[in-house]
Amino acid sequence: MALILFLLASPPLPTLQLADSLFVHGSFREAATEYERHLFVHGSDPFAARARCQLVRAYAQAGELERAERLLSTLPVSGDSLGWNARLALALGTLLRSVRFGRNPNLLTS
């Protein structure tokens, strides 16, 4: 219970706030760099799991699907929405890439 209260009372660190801002504004590669920086410096803080999920989403949005998939495979499967949002971003990125490169041209018309 104390950890929950701590998380609610403490805002994310500035590196995470910068990464989130870059992500929201569509600068996905730069956001990924900032999420990586946050995890390098603060890898065990209470926001690390969130940063990892956002890093997967940033990689997927930037078109770096292999990196997103590698990182996603290291995340524990849980019922939290951040983890599922990261998985969804990777799945959508993979789908769009397969359509774009003609791997399954009838995918959207069938």
NUKOLLUM-901909 format. One line per 5 residues: number of its first residue (from 1); their letters; for each residue x, y, z of C-alpha. Coordinates in steps of 0.02 Angstrom, whole numbers. Example, Ala and Ser with C-alpha at 12.3 -4.5 7.8 and 13.67 -1.06 7.14 Angstrom:
<nodes>
1) AS) 615:-225:390 ~ 684:-53:357 .
</nodes>
This chain:
<nodes>
1) MALIL) 0:0:0 ~ 143:119:40 ~ 219:91:-132 ~ 54:135:-216 ~ 41:296:-116 .
6) FLLAS) 222:337:-159 ~ 189:312:-345 ~ 35:421:-339 ~ 124:557:-242 ~ 285:564:-343 .
11) PPLPT) 290:630:-521 ~ 398:544:-653 ~ 578:600:-663 ~ 624:737:-787 ~ 705:614:-909 .
16) LQLAD) 542:518:-918 ~ 441:677:-937 ~ 552:730:-1083 ~ 534:559:-1165 ~ 344:565:-1145 .
21) SLFVH) 337:739:-1220 ~ 441:686:-1371 ~ 330:533:-1394 ~ 170:636:-1388 ~ 240:755:-1519 .
26) GSFRE) 287:614:-1637 ~ 476:618:-1613 ~ 483:431:-1585 ~ 670:402:-1613 ~ 714:543:-1494 .
31) AATEY) 587:478:-1368 ~ 666:305:-1379 ~ 836:382:-1341 ~ 767:469:-1187 ~ 677:311:-1126 .
36) ERHLF) 842:218:-1148 ~ 934:354:-1052 ~ 805:346:-912 ~ 821:157:-899 ~ 1011:166:-899 .
41) VHGSD) 1015:291:-755 ~ 856:241:-662 ~ 830:60:-713 ~ 759:6:-547 ~ 649:155:-504 .
46) PFAAR) 460:133:-489 ~ 434:201:-666 ~ 556:82:-752 ~ 421:-41:-808 ~ 321:101:-884 .
51) ARCQL) 477:167:-971 ~ 511:-5:-1046 ~ 334:-17:-1115 ~ 345:157:-1187 ~ 514:114:-1263 .
56) VRAYA) 433:-33:-1354 ~ 298:84:-1419 ~ 427:214:-1473 ~ 528:83:-1567 ~ 370:18:-1652 .
61) QAGEL) 312:192:-1701 ~ 486:233:-1768 ~ 480:77:-1877 ~ 612:-15:-1777 ~ 505:-169:-1758 .
66) ERAER) 646:-293:-1727 ~ 710:-188:-1581 ~ 533:-171:-1514 ~ 505:-358:-1527 ~ 671:-400:-1441 .
71) LLSTL) 631:-284:-1295 ~ 451:-342:-1286 ~ 507:-523:-1270 ~ 600:-476:-1110 ~ 448:-395:-1028 .
76) PVSGD) 344:-502:-912 ~ 169:-537:-975 ~ 48:-455:-856 ~ -127:-384:-855 ~ -72:-201:-853 .
81) SLGWN) -131:-89:-993 ~ 43:-18:-1030 ~ 109:-189:-1074 ~ -39:-227:-1185 ~ -26:-57:-1269 .
86) ARLAL) 156:-95:-1309 ~ 107:-264:-1382 ~ -30:-181:-1484 ~ 90:-49:-1553 ~ 210:-186:-1607 .
91) ALGTL) 71:-288:-1687 ~ 5:-138:-1783 ~ 180:-90:-1839 ~ 210:-266:-1902 ~ 43:-267:-1993 .
96) LRSVR) 75:-100:-2078 ~ 250:-151:-2126 ~ 190:-314:-2204 ~ 59:-222:-2306 ~ 180:-85:-2357 .
101) FGRNP) 311:-208:-2420 ~ 186:-320:-2507 ~ 209:-472:-2398 ~ 22:-499:-2399 ~ -59:-380:-2523 .
106) NLLTS) -235:-449:-2495 ~ -228:-426:-2308 ~ -337:-271:-2302 ~ -454:-318:-2445 ~ -504:-493:-2392 .
</nodes>
